[in-house]
Amino acid sequence: MKTVKVYGLGCKRCETVATMVKDAAAKFGIDVEVEKVTDPKSIAMAGVMSTPGLSVDGKLVHSGGLPDEAHLEGWLTA
């Protein structure tokens, strides 16, 4: 199972990223646990300079804007 964290203060883009991760995982048959991190201090400590941020299994893979599906597939299947 992959552990995915979505970093953001709860804005629409952050919610969209969480949904995109869940949809991509379902499409590719990958079990994921999605956690939303909304605490500003935790977001900064994770190294996220622009939200939404995304980490997979503890590695920050994306920051700022919406990731595309090809990148999501790569991050989730790695």
Long-range contacts (C-beta under 8 A, 24 or more apart in sequence): 1-31, 1-32, 1-33, 2-30, 2-31, 2-32, 2-33, 2-56, 2-57, 2-76, 3-32, 3-33, 3-35, 3-56, 3-57, 3-58, 4-32, 4-33, 4-34, 4-35, 4-54, 4-55, 4-56, 4-76, 5-34, 5-35, 5-36, 5-37, 5-46, 5-53, 5-54, 5-55, 6-34, 6-35, 6-36, 6-37, 6-52, 6-53, 6-54, 7-37, 7-42, 7-43, 7-46, 7-48, 7-51, 7-52, 7-53, 7-54, 7-55, 7-63, 8-36, 8-37, 8-38, 8-43, 8-51, 8-52, 8-53, 9-38, 9-40, 9-43, 9-51, 10-36, 10-38, 11-51, 11-52, 13-51, 13-52, 13-65, 13-66, 14-51, 14-52, 16-52, 16-66, 17-52, 17-54, 17-66, 17-67, 20-66, 20-67, 20-69, 20-72, 21-54, 21-72, 21-76, 24-69, 24-72, 24-73, 24-76, 25-76, 28-73, 28-76, 28-77, 30-76, 30-77, 32-76
